[in-house]
């Protein structure tokens, strides 16, 4: 359905509650597209200045706006790296993990809950609206639209299926220990916390950006839950750098992070980014 058809359908809906809900959802979509258009306009201005050699005064004249408006656009429009997560709104999914308390049941680990919170804070800083969903152990498909999936291949088929689409990196289990593995040269990245000789408070995580059916799916999977939080820490600090390097292309990378309890004390790029 087109935007005009969506708009007209909301106006014609006779049920006031349903009409209100549909109007709210459509407003969010329009607001996200307006933010993306503002980002695209800013990027176009900078490209004209950088590649065409035009002054900002010349660009203002060509666009039919004032130079003061150009200055305002450059200082207030969303940053370029916003596009890493798509247009928005973005659904953020964290997994249930089976744990035994009084009985075995699916629970959301504290690390995963904190990862979801930190990702939502990052999205808000990028002018991206977000919502949360849970990844059940048997889930195979993400929601519609732009999505962040925080889920390893062991937690749900969704994590395994997404990782199988990556031509460069994957995860393998070997003698009871999980590794992030380069599919071509066999290089492996294991969690320092799993080192039997000298375990350390550190973990590694896989991060990928998929383009599937004109939408973005960002996939994050730590060897352990704390690794996903470490990957989020890295993205919050280095997203602009990654985006400048590879732009809005499909990619994957490995992050290594140290921690103290639930606090990430440092994060760094361990491998990549690999563009597909």
C-alpha positions in Angstrom: 0.0 0.0 0.0 1.3 3.5 -0.9 1.7 6.4 1.5 -1.3 8.1 0.0 -3.4 4.9 0.4 -2.2 4.5 4.0 -3.2 8.1 4.7 -6.6 7.8 3.1 -7.2 4.5 4.8 -6.6 6.0 8.2 -8.9 8.9 7.5 -11.7 6.6 6.4 -11.4 4.1 9.3 -14.7 4.3 11.2 -13.4 2.9 14.5 -11.9 5.8 16.6 -9.5 3.6 18.6 -8.2 1.8 15.6 -8.0 5.1 13.7 -6.0 6.6 16.5 -3.6 3.7 16.7 -3.1 3.7 12.9 -2.6 7.5 12.9 0.1 7.1 15.6 1.9 4.4 13.7 1.8 6.4 10.5 3.0 9.6 12.2 6.1 7.7 13.5 6.8 6.4 10.0 6.5 9.9 8.5 8.7 11.4 11.2 11.4 8.8 10.6 11.2 9.5 6.8 11.4 13.2 7.5 14.6 12.7 9.6 16.1 10.5 6.8 15.3 13.2 4.2 17.0 15.7 6.3 20.1 13.5 6.5 20.0 12.9 2.8 19.8 16.7 2.1 22.8 17.3 4.4 24.8 14.6 2.7 23.9 16.0 -0.7 25.1 19.5 0.4 28.4 18.1 1.7 28.9 16.0 -1.5 28.3 19.0 -3.7 30.9 21.0 -1.7 33.4 18.2 -1.6 33.1 16.6 -5.1 31.8 19.5 -7.2 33.9 22.2 -5.6 30.9 24.4 -5.0 30.9 27.0 -2.2 28.0 26.8 0.3 26.8 30.1 -1.1 26.6 28.6 -4.6 24.8 25.5 -3.2 22.3 27.7 -1.4 21.6 29.5 -4.6 21.2 26.2 -6.5 18.8 24.9 -3.9 16.8 28.1 -3.6 17.5 28.7 0.0 19.7 31.1 2.0 23.3 30.5 3.1 22.1 30.8 6.7 19.7 27.9 6.1 22.6 25.8 4.7 24.5 26.5 7.9 21.5 25.4 9.9 21.0 22.2 7.9 24.7 21.3 8.3 24.5 21.8 12.1 21.1 20.3 12.9 20.4 17.4 10.4 20.9 13.8 11.6 24.5 12.5 11.2 25.5 10.3 8.3 26.0 7.2 10.3 22.3 7.1 11.2 21.9 5.2 7.9 23.8 2.2 9.4 20.5 1.2 11.1 18.2 2.1 8.2 15.4 4.6 8.0 13.5 3.6 11.1 11.6 2.9 13.2 13.9 0.1 14.4 12.8 -3.0 16.3 15.3 -4.2 18.9 15.2 -7.9 19.7 16.8 -9.7 22.7 16.6 -13.4 23.4 15.0 -15.5 26.0 17.6 -17.9 27.5 16.5 -21.1 29.3 17.6 -21.0 32.9 16.6 -23.1 35.9 15.2 -21.3 39.0 12.3 -23.1 40.7 11.8 -24.7 37.2 13.3 -24.4 33.8 11.8 -21.5 31.9 12.9 -18.8 29.5 14.3 -15.6 31.1 15.9 -12.5 29.7 19.5 -12.3 31.0 20.6 -9.0 32.6 23.3 -8.6 30.0 20.8 -8.9 27.2 18.4 -6.5 28.8 21.2 -3.9 29.3 22.2 -4.4 25.7 18.7 -3.6 24.6 18.6 -0.5 26.7 22.0 0.7 25.4 21.0 0.1 21.8 17.7 2.1 22.3 19.8 4.9 23.7 22.1 4.8 20.6 19.1 4.8 18.3 17.5 7.8 20.1 20.8 9.7 19.7 20.5 9.1 16.0 16.9 10.3 15.8 15.6 6.8 15.2 12.5 5.6 17.0 12.6 2.1 18.4 10.6 -0.6 20.0 11.5 -3.9 21.8 10.6 -7.5 21.0 11.7 -10.8 22.5 13.3 -13.6 20.6 11.8 -16.9 21.6 14.0 -20.0 21.4 12.1 -21.2 18.3 11.9 -17.9 16.5 12.9 -18.0 12.8 11.9 -14.6 11.4 12.5 -11.0 12.5 9.7 -8.4 12.5 9.0 -6.3 9.4 11.0 -3.1 8.9 14.5 -2.2 10.2 15.6 -4.5 13.0 18.5 -5.1 15.4 18.7 -8.8 16.3 20.8 -9.6 19.5 21.0 -13.4 19.2 23.6 -16.1 18.8 23.1 -19.2 16.6 22.5 -21.3 19.7 19.8 -19.1 21.2 17.3 -19.3 18.3 17.1 -20.3 14.6 16.8 -16.6 13.7 20.4 -16.0 14.8 21.7 -19.1 13.0 19.8 -18.2 9.8 21.2 -14.6 9.7 24.7 -15.8 10.3 24.5 -18.3 7.5 24.0 -15.4 5.1 27.4 -14.0 6.0 30.0 -15.1 3.4 33.0 -14.1 5.6 32.3 -14.8 9.3 30.4 -17.4 11.2 30.3 -19.1 14.6 31.3 -22.7 15.3 31.3 -24.9 18.3 34.3 -27.0 19.0 34.7 -29.3 22.0 32.1 -27.4 24.0 33.5 -23.9 23.2 32.1 -21.4 20.8 34.3 -19.4 18.3 33.8 -16.7 15.7 35.5 -18.0 12.6 36.7 -16.5 9.4 35.2 -18.8 6.7 38.1 -18.5 4.3 41.4 -18.6 6.3 40.0 -20.3 9.4 41.1 -17.6 11.9 39.2 -18.0 15.1 38.3 -15.6 17.9 37.3 -17.1 21.2 36.2 -15.6 24.4 39.1 -14.9 26.8 36.6 -15.8 29.6 36.6 -19.4 28.3 40.4 -19.8 28.4 41.0 -22.8 30.7 44.6 -21.8 31.5 44.1 -18.1 32.3 40.4 -16.9 32.0 40.0 -13.1 31.7 37.1 -10.8 32.2 36.7 -10.2 28.4 34.5 -11.5 25.6 34.2 -11.2 21.8 31.2 -10.5 19.7 30.1 -10.8 16.1 28.4 -7.8 14.4 26.8 -7.8 10.9 24.8 -5.4 8.8 22.4 -7.1 6.3 20.4 -5.5 3.5 17.4 -7.8 3.0 14.3 -6.7 1.0 15.2 -3.0 1.1 15.5 -3.0 4.9 18.4 -3.2 7.3 18.9 -6.0 9.8 21.8 -5.5 12.2 22.9 -8.7 13.9 24.8 -8.8 17.1 26.0 -12.0 18.8 28.4 -12.3 21.6 30.1 -15.6 22.6 28.4 -14.8 25.9 25.7 -12.2 26.6 28.3 -9.7 27.9 30.0 -9.8 24.5 26.8 -8.3 22.9 26.9 -5.5 25.4 30.6 -5.0 24.5 29.7 -4.8 20.8 27.1 -2.2 21.6 29.7 -0.2 23.6 31.9 -0.3 20.5 29.2 0.9 18.2 28.3 3.8 20.4 31.9 5.0 20.4 33.0 4.1 16.8 29.9 4.0 14.6 30.8 7.2 12.8 34.3 5.8 12.1 32.9 2.5 10.8 30.4 4.3 8.6 33.0 6.6 7.1 35.1 3.6 6.2 32.5 1.3 4.6 29.3 3.4 4.2 25.8 1.7 4.1 27.1 -1.6 2.8 26.5 -5.2 4.1 29.4 -6.0 6.4 30.6 -8.0 9.4 33.2 -7.5 12.1 34.5 -8.8 15.4 34.6 -6.8 18.6 36.6 -7.6 21.7 35.5 -6.0 25.0 36.6 -6.2 28.7 34.2 -5.9 31.5 33.7 -5.6 35.3 30.4 -7.2 36.2 27.8 -5.6 33.8 30.1 -2.6 33.1 32.1 -2.6 29.9 35.5 -1.2 30.7 36.8 -1.1 27.1 36.0 -2.3 23.6 38.0 -2.5 20.4 37.8 -3.8 16.8 39.3 -7.3 16.7 38.8 -8.0 13.0 37.1 -6.4 10.0 35.0 -4.7 8.9 34.6 -7.1 6.0 32.3 -5.7 3.2 30.3 -8.4 1.4 
